[in-house]
Amino acid sequence: MNPGYSHFLYPAALYVSKGKENIHTILGSCVAVCLYDPVEQMGGMAHYMLPLWNGAGLASPKYGNIAIERLVQKMESYGSRRSQMKAKIFGGGEVIQSQNPYFYIGQRNIDMAYDMLGDYRIPVVGSSTGGQYGRKIIFNTLSGQVRQRYVRRQELE
């Protein structure tokens, strides 16, 4: 990947770029949804922490249903059409051990991404989700290419 322009994406944020840019992030149980449009030559990423906003407080992109909706809207505001978008999903690792399925935040985050992208009819063309490790990813907004490296719990802290 061309080092060119680079943007680090923090949790509870999203970013869209028209043209070539690399978006970096680090994921544990969080999920990153990467959208790219090869026709309009653009892409974006949403990095969310929890699957579903419950309606209380601020509708923040820290929630998957809010983050994905806003990412799609921002891509559309830059000229993309849903019919041209392609998606990749990363993260959702169970980096915290628990016996209670309610706390399986990683899997719930992954399910939210697939459900919403399915509702939007945006095909998921690549993914690396689940497991017990975190991930560092670099997403090229022009090509849609994602480079990934697994990270152990100590590296996430």
N, C-alpha and C positions, 0 to 999 in steps of 0.2 A: 504494500500500500504506500502511496505517496504520503510523506509526512505532512505536507501542506498545512492547511488550516486544521485546527484541533479544538475540541470543546469537551470539557469534563462535565458529565451530567450527574448531579447529586440526586439522592432519593427525593421523591415527591416533586419531580420536575419533568418537563418535556422540552424538546428542542427540535426545530425543523430547519433544514438548510437546502436552498436551491443551488445545485452545483455540487462540487466535490469538497467534502469535509469529513473528518474522522471524529466520531463521537465516542468517548471513552466512559466506562462506568464500572463499578464493582458491585456484585450481587451476592447476597446470601439467600435468605428466603424471599427477598424482593424479586420482582420480575421486570424485565425490560422487553417491551414490544418495539421492534424495529419495523418501520414501514418504509418502503421505497417505491418510486414510480419511475421505471426505466424510460417511459415516453417523455415525461416532463423533466427527467434527470434531476430528481430531488429525493430526499429522504428525511426521516425524523425518528426520534426515539422517545418513549415514555418510560420512566422508571418509577414504579409504584411499590408501596410497602404492604398494603392490606387490600383484600379483594373488593370489599363493598362498602360504600358510604351508606350509613344508616339514616341519613336525613337530619341528624343533629349537628349543629355547628357548621363550619365552613365546608362547602363542597370542594375539597382540595384534591389535586392530582396525586396525593399520597394514596388515594383509593383507586383501584383498578378500573372500576366502571366510569369514574370521572376522567382519569388520565387517558384512557383509550379513546373515549368520546372526544376529548379536547385535541388529542393528537390527530385524529381523522379530520376534525374540523379545521385545524391549522393547515394540514396538508391541502385540503380543499381550498382554503383561502389563498394558498400559494399557486393555485391553478391545477392541482391534481384532481382526478376523478376516481371514485372508489373502484370502478371497473378496471383501472390501470394499476392499482396498488397491489403490492405483494408484502407479506408479513413474515417475520422471523421472531421466535420467542426464546428467551434465555432466562435462566435463573430458577427460582422456586426450590432451591435446595433445602432440605430439612437439617439445617446446621445446628439446631438446638434439639436435644433429645427429649422426647415426651411420650408417655403412654396414652395420653388423652387425644383422640382424633380431632377434637375441637381446636387443638393448638397446631395442627398441621397446616400452618399458614402458607408454606411453600406450595403445597398441592392445591390449596384453595385459590392461591394467586394464579397458578397455571390454568386451572379450570376456568377462571374468569376471563383470561386472555382468549382461550379457544372459543368460549361461548360468545363473547362479544364480536370477535372477528368473524365467526360463523354467521351471526346475526347481520353483520355488515356485508357479508359475502366477499370478504377479503381472504384470498387463499393463503394458508400458512405453508411456505415453501421450504422452511428450515427451522430447526429447533434444537436446543440442548437444555433440558429441564430436569428438575428433580435431583435425586442423589443426595449425598451427604457432604458435598463440597460446595464452596462458593465459586464464583467465576469472575474473572476480569475479561471484559470484552471491548473490542474496538470495531465500530460499525462505520463502513464507508458509505456515505449518503448517496454517492453517484452510482456505484456498482451494486450496492446491496450486500457486498461481501462482509462477513463478520469473522474476526479472528478472536479466539478464545483461549484462556489459560485457566485451569482449575487452581483454586487456592484453598489451603487448609484453614481451619478455624482461627489459628493464631494470626494469620495474615489479614483476616477481616477485622480484628480488634484494633 
